[in-house]
Amino acid sequence: MTQPIYVFDLDDTLINGDCAMIWSEFLADNGIATDPDFVANDRALMSQYANGTLDMAQYLEFVMVPLKDVPVAQVHQLAKRCVQERVLPKLYPEAQRLIENLHRDNIATLIISASVDFIVQAVAQEIGISQAMGIELKVVNQRYTHEIQGIPSFREGKVARIKEWLANRPEHHGEVHFFTDSINDLPLCEYADQTYLVNPCQQLTEHARRTQWPILNWGNKEMTLASLGH
């Protein structure tokens, strides 16, 4: 019998917040983002993400400006600090328990996020998920650029990345179980064998009425593996 794979969106799904916004605030608070309007402009762009209208290339061009002269190794150190200090405290207890139980049962887990890959990898490492995908950026002269490398893990790109990942796995997995909050993930919701909505946005909630995808109120009430039919 093949085992399912549990796939998680990151922002507002595993954590009660958005890593991209948390990272931008961290950069401003630590004097790396020096534009006084940086955080406000970041929030304005992220509001476009929330309603499904964000131009990802435009966003990356804006958000990577503070890092244009920062070596990759230093970026990774900063990302680890940011995750430990600001992201981990926002991890939903229900998410932590689910991940622990899946690991106990040797069930594969994966994070796929539209946040930049170096942040996603840092989060995955801290919460014990070995496989993770974020938007990968080209590196020039040991500096991250704002240019996307490969297929961005955003909207339909998440489906393409998952299909590619599964095709390259030496072992065969069964059903894909996907957890998300965002309307941007509708393509992957429809691709997955089982979809669970974690505190979903209004647009995704409306789809749930038609599809009968389970809605999980993480941070508000208990959710166990038994309630997921696992």
C-alpha positions, 0 to 999 in steps of 0.5 A: 500500500502506497503512503500519501504525501502531505503538502503544506502551504506555509504562510497563514497555513502552518504559521499564523502570519506571512513569512514575506511580511515578517522578513521585510519587517525584520530587515527594516528593524535590523537596518538592512532595509533603509527606505522608511516606506519599505514596510508600508509598501511591502504591505500594500503589495502583499494585500494584492497577494491576498486578493489574488492580483499580485504581480510576483515579478514586480514584488520580487524586484521591490523586495530584494532591493535591500539585499542586492549587496548582501552576500548569500551566506549572510542572507542565509544567516539572517533568514535563520535568525528571522525564522527562529526569532519571529516565525517559529513563535507563530507556528500553529500548535495543530500544525506542529502536532500534525507534522510530528504525527506524520513523521512518527508514521514515516509519511512524507511531508513537503512545504511549497510556498510562494515566499522566496526559497531561502526563507522557506528552506529556513522554516522547513529546517527549523520545524523538521520538514526535509523537503521544501520549495519556494521561489528560487532566485538567480545568484550573480557574484554571490548575491541574490538577484530579483530574477526568478530561476525555474518555475516559480512556486506560485499559482499554477506554478505550484502544480508544475513544481509538485508534478516535477518533484513527484516524477523525480522521486525514487519511491512512489507516493499515493494520494497528495493531501494539500493544506492551504489558506489562499485563493492563489493555491486554487490550482493545487487545491484542484490537483490534489487528491485531498484538500484541507483549508486552514482558516481560508480566505473568503474567496477560497471559502466560497469554493469550499461550499461547492467542493466540500473541502474540509475547513480547519480552524487552526489556532481556534479549536483542536484538530487531530489526525483522526478528524482528517481520516488518517 
